[in-house]
Amino acid sequence: MSVAITIDLPETVFSAIRKSPSEFAAEMRLAAAVKWYEMGVISQQKAAEIAGRTRADFILSLARFGVSPFQSTADEIMEDLRHAD
């Protein structure tokens, strides 16, 4: 099941960014998914779903936005390893 969301934007927006309405919508979905992933709100898999991409394609898209595919810092990983059984 899917849900459609309507957003009203001035037509000048599309010419300013040189994208069609459908290209703009796809870019907006990706940008939102990347930001929510970066903030730790959603997983990579959920972000890929929101962006309408495979997980592999989403991970590759992160570089375009300068976002690391890893949500844990090196210190957090080391701490987890210290407590691993």
N, C-alpha and C positions, 0 to 999 in steps of 0.2 A: 504494500500500500504506500502511496506517496501523497503528499499534501502540496498544493500549489500556494505560493505566497506572491502577492502582487505588491510591487513597489513603484510608486509614481516618481519619475524623474524627468527633468526638463530634457527635451530633445537635444539641446546644445551639448549636453554631457557626452553623448556618443561621438559627436564630431570632434570634441575637444580631446578625447582620448583615442580617437581613430579606431573605434570598435563598434561593431553592430550591437544591437540590443542583446542578442543571444551570446555573443562573445563577451560582452560586459557582464552578463549574468554569470557565465562560467568563471570569469576572472574574480568576480565578487565572492562566489562560493569558495573558490580556492583561497583567496585572501583571508576570509573569515576562518576557514578551517586551519590554515597555517597559524594565524594569531591565537586561536583557541588552543591549538596543540602547544604552541610556544609557552602559553600561560599555564599549561598543565591541566587545563579544564577537560580535555578529551584525549583519548588514545590515538595512536597513529591510524589504527584500523577505522575508528569512528571518523577521524578527520578525512581519511581517504573517501569514506562513504559520503560525507557532506560535500566534498569537492567533486564527487562523481568520477573518481579515478581509482585505479588499482592501488594497493598499498605501495608497491614498488614505484609506480609513477608519482605518488604523493611524496615519497621519500626523496626522489630525484628533484621534485619541485621545491623542496625546502631550501636547497642551495640557492635558488633564484631569489629567495627572500632573506638569505643570510641567516637561516635558522638551522641549528644543529638537529640531526635526527635523534640525538640522545637526550633524554630528559633528566638523567641523573648526572651529577657532577662527579669528577674523579674522587673527591673526598667521600661522597655518598657511597660510591661503589666500594671504596676501600673499607668503609665502615661496615657495609653489608658483608664483605668478605671476612672481616674480623669476627663477625657474629654467626657466620655460617657453620652449620654442624657437619 
